[in-house]
């Protein structure tokens, strides 16, 4: 048995299929291409989870655009709830002045980290800052933040695949699935 089959066996059920993801990314790419026509678009991937979505989305966008990457973490105790304080581990290389920034995220969960990151980015004089996320868990939202571009709303379940991980595994699954509870409660 190969490793992919082993990962598949850890999945309780598939929430969003590979085909659904491909169709949605194509639609988002078309919409973003229309909305940002003639503008200085910069896609900002928040690593690591959004890397798969970012790679697909940038190929679906049919207008010129730049890309950049950030790594952020939220301060909290050892594995405790986020305090909302954001630490920028890897900052952007690009100057945001006059650019239309589109943050590309894998999932919008509580929204606390992004609600603290957005004002930081807005202070860097971009033309605009908007958010595109492939998944959203509105039932977990604690901050007043919603995506400008959304793939799918998902229930409050432990989702992996398409960039989302558990313990750095499952990111490379081509779909979004719900992890079996016995896997993450070990």
Beta strands, then each sheet from edge to edge (+ up, - down):
strand 1: 11-16
strand 2: 41-46
strand 3: 65-74
strand 4: 86-90
strand 5: 100-108
strand 6: 128-136
strand 7: 149-153
strand 8: 159-160
strand 9: 176-179
sheet 1: 1+ 9- 8+
sheet 2: 4+ 3- 2- 5- 6- 7-
end
